[in-house]
């Protein structure tokens, strides 16, 4: 099961990096009044493995912090991602 844990952690890292970059890019585009990344893309990146990067991007770029559903989706995503990682580590 250690191999599965390592694969999941690498996946989380890649998704978190992608989510962090997407939040940063969307914030930069918002400042320039350019085409934006759809909210559902940001939310999916966070929920499907990149919650840590999503939360970090929200905090660091001060982006989407006023939308309760971004906090909710990132928190739920972080919970299930941590539960899966801890479950694999314990197995």
Secondary structure as a PSIPRED ss2 file (coil, helix, strand):
# PSIPRED VFORMAT (PSIPRED V4.0)

   1 X C   1.000  0.000  0.000
   2 X H   0.000  1.000  0.000
   3 X H   0.000  1.000  0.000
   4 X H   0.000  1.000  0.000
   5 X H   0.000  1.000  0.000
   6 X H   0.000  1.000  0.000
   7 X H   0.000  1.000  0.000
   8 X H   0.000  1.000  0.000
   9 X H   0.000  1.000  0.000
  10 X H   0.000  1.000  0.000
  11 X H   0.000  1.000  0.000
  12 X H   0.000  1.000  0.000
  13 X H   0.000  1.000  0.000
  14 X H   0.000  1.000  0.000
  15 X H   0.000  1.000  0.000
  16 X H   0.000  1.000  0.000
  17 X H   0.000  1.000  0.000
  18 X H   0.000  1.000  0.000
  19 X H   0.000  1.000  0.000
  20 X H   0.000  1.000  0.000
  21 X H   0.000  1.000  0.000
  22 X H   0.000  1.000  0.000
  23 X H   0.000  1.000  0.000
  24 X H   0.000  1.000  0.000
  25 X H   0.000  1.000  0.000
  26 X H   0.000  1.000  0.000
  27 X H   0.000  1.000  0.000
  28 X H   0.000  1.000  0.000
  29 X H   0.000  1.000  0.000
  30 X H   0.000  1.000  0.000
  31 X H   0.000  1.000  0.000
  32 X H   0.000  1.000  0.000
  33 X C   1.000  0.000  0.000
  34 X C   1.000  0.000  0.000
  35 X C   1.000  0.000  0.000
  36 X C   1.000  0.000  0.000
  37 X C   1.000  0.000  0.000
  38 X C   1.000  0.000  0.000
  39 X H   0.000  1.000  0.000
  40 X H   0.000  1.000  0.000
  41 X H   0.000  1.000  0.000
  42 X H   0.000  1.000  0.000
  43 X H   0.000  1.000  0.000
  44 X H   0.000  1.000  0.000
  45 X H   0.000  1.000  0.000
  46 X H   0.000  1.000  0.000
  47 X H   0.000  1.000  0.000
  48 X H   0.000  1.000  0.000
  49 X H   0.000  1.000  0.000
  50 X H   0.000  1.000  0.000
  51 X H   0.000  1.000  0.000
  52 X H   0.000  1.000  0.000
  53 X H   0.000  1.000  0.000
  54 X H   0.000  1.000  0.000
  55 X H   0.000  1.000  0.000
  56 X H   0.000  1.000  0.000
  57 X H   0.000  1.000  0.000
  58 X H   0.000  1.000  0.000
  59 X H   0.000  1.000  0.000
  60 X H   0.000  1.000  0.000
  61 X H   0.000  1.000  0.000
  62 X C   1.000  0.000  0.000
  63 X C   1.000  0.000  0.000
  64 X C   1.000  0.000  0.000
  65 X C   1.000  0.000  0.000
  66 X C   1.000  0.000  0.000
  67 X C   1.000  0.000  0.000
  68 X H   0.000  1.000  0.000
  69 X H   0.000  1.000  0.000
  70 X H   0.000  1.000  0.000
  71 X H   0.000  1.000  0.000
  72 X H   0.000  1.000  0.000
  73 X H   0.000  1.000  0.000
  74 X H   0.000  1.000  0.000
  75 X H   0.000  1.000  0.000
  76 X H   0.000  1.000  0.000
  77 X H   0.000  1.000  0.000
  78 X H   0.000  1.000  0.000
  79 X H   0.000  1.000  0.000
  80 X H   0.000  1.000  0.000
  81 X H   0.000  1.000  0.000
  82 X H   0.000  1.000  0.000
  83 X H   0.000  1.000  0.000
  84 X H   0.000  1.000  0.000
  85 X H   0.000  1.000  0.000
  86 X H   0.000  1.000  0.000
  87 X H   0.000  1.000  0.000
  88 X H   0.000  1.000  0.000
  89 X H   0.000  1.000  0.000
  90 X H   0.000  1.000  0.000
  91 X C   1.000  0.000  0.000
